Amino acid sequence: MKTLIVYSSLTGNTRQVAEAVHEVFGLAADLFPVEQAPTGEGYDLVAVGFWVDRGTADKKAQEYLAGLRNKQVALFATLGAYPDSEHAAQSMNNAAALLDESNQLTGTFICQGKVDPRLIEQFKKLPEGHPHGLNAERLARHQEAAKHPDSVDLAKAKAVFSEIKGKLQGITV
Ligand SMILES: Cc1cc2nc3c(=O)[nH]c(=O)nc-3n(C[C@H](O)[C@H](O)[C@H](O)COP(=O)(O)O)c2cc1C
């Protein structure tokens, strides 16, 4: 089974998850940043990683996802919000919705990733009541995000992708 892993990452969080996913597939897989990624041609599985930007896949990942045809596709992502939040589920759904109908989505994984401290500094300047203004709850979320992805996240990503690999090995050779 030939696997292509493509990731879009500004500050390295999603790249870390991509590298963990790569370990699952070993030598049979190719790993590329989205800026250098080939099309999915010739691959059985294309795993695409993105960072969540305003509730969906970031722009570069969006373009890559929209170009895929007739592939088994797995998605992984990092975001500042909690991975079990409605926002995380919605962001993953929004990214999946970019896929052409000829593709098949075989699995997804999402975890927290530290938010760029420069962005948090900007949030601190926002007036009270602004949706991104910092209150105790949001500050706690940023502090938690700052610890991710951690070794537990990477182990979870590997488990999810081991399962995807097992599932697909039954139908591709
Ligand atoms: C411009 C910008 C927009 C973002 N939008 C969201 C968002 O809508 N929801 C969210 O949970 N996190 C958001 N984040 C946080 C990132 O998704 C998160 O920090 C991610 O792990 C960054 O991944 P990277 O290190 O691979 O670039 C945003 C970050 C930036 C810089």
The ligand as an ORCA input file, in Angstrom:
! r2SCAN-3c Opt
* xyz 0 1
  C      -4.595     33.028     11.911
  C      -4.912     31.889     12.837
  C      -6.235     31.436     12.897
  C      -6.573     30.386     13.758
  N      -7.880     29.968     13.802
  C      -8.221     29.003     14.702
  C      -9.577     28.583     14.819
  O     -10.474     29.012     14.113
  N      -9.861     27.656     15.762
  C      -8.923     27.093     16.573
  O      -9.274     26.248     17.408
  N      -7.610     27.426     16.451
  C      -7.250     28.367     15.544
  N      -5.922     28.735     15.424
  C      -4.893     28.001     16.197
  C      -4.125     27.004     15.316
  O      -5.012     26.201     14.552
  C      -3.271     26.058     16.181
  O      -2.383     26.787     17.004
  C      -2.496     25.050     15.337
  O      -2.010     24.028     16.165
  C      -1.314     25.656     14.561
  O      -0.709     24.604     13.833
  P       0.746     24.696     13.184
  O       1.748     24.807     14.300
  O       0.883     23.411     12.444
  O       0.778     25.900     12.288
  C      -5.568     29.773     14.568
  C      -4.230     30.237     14.474
  C      -3.909     31.277     13.631
  C      -2.479     31.729     13.540
*
